Amino acid sequence: MTQTTKNLRQIFNETVKHQKKHDALIIPVTTINLLAYRNDLDIHFPEIHTNKKDMIDLSLAPYKISKIEGVNLPFDMTLESESFGCEIDMRDESNMPEVQKTPFKKAIDVEIPDDFTNTKRMNILYDAICDIRSNYPDLPIVIGIVGPFTLLGQLLGIEQLLKYIKLDYFEVEEALSVVVEALIEFIQKLETLDIDAVVVCEPSASCDLLDPNIFNQLLKGELEYIADETTKTNTILHVCGNTTQIIEDMLTSHYDVISIENVVSLNYVNEMRDKTKSDTLVAGNISTKTLLLGSTSDVRDEVFYALDNGIDILASSCSVPPYTPEVNVAEMVKARDEYYQTQK
Ligand SMILES: [Zn+2]
């Protein structure tokens, strides 16, 4: 079945709320900012991070050009740290913005500025969301926010933070709860804009960086609190890399959807879902490497495999690399349609 534009938002919400069984949608759970789109539209980094029209155009490109069934913005991960007072280097066409200087020396110094949700760039994001919502009332809008552990890592330096956990665990715990309060404030502002989901992105909480036991002790409760406080929109938790050791925690952190990479076995996720009696949906897990380097038939195989193994929402494993060929992104949609056609 080819899903019509008209009902994509409804299908997304009915799926996430378990109200109705639909064919799996292809949602940009993480961003798809192909260089091919940027060149086509003659819009470029870093202007896109500060220009509302460019931000809107790039966020709509996967939908308009490749038929991906939703929009995801913003395109960088420094809005929150900038609001905390960090200096941001906006970088260039090939590199994402990053924190250059932070006002915080110690975890105990971290506090929420009064205008946290009201900076210039946050207002550009809000305006962009409002424009998209009014022009595309039936398109799912998912907004990526930086997860609390990753954000605290930006505020203190990630290496510093990992050392800190060993030296002064309770101070880190305290700082993390400050960051969480700020993020909830941000989410509550986003919820007033009639969005369809927030994606809490935690690249720094990947098992390659953070001990899974620390994830459980330090972070899980805070992630749960964010999900519990997000009452007006759907919640998605995305942790990068091999998250096998924390899948059980991810499935029981009260998110509507978890987003996983292809290194995690879907069979294992399904087993854990049964074991924990979790009704959390699973999004993923088309390899970004296959999208970047594979052929359309490789992409098709992965889509079929994911659907055969019960994926609820099809998405790339993580942000789609900029040099990925557009045909491979479009292939996810074509393969999904073909999969369901052959089933009927
Ligand atoms: Zn990721």
Residues whose N, C-alpha, C, O or C-beta is under 5 A from the ligand:
A	BS01	ZN	V239 C240 S317 C318 S319
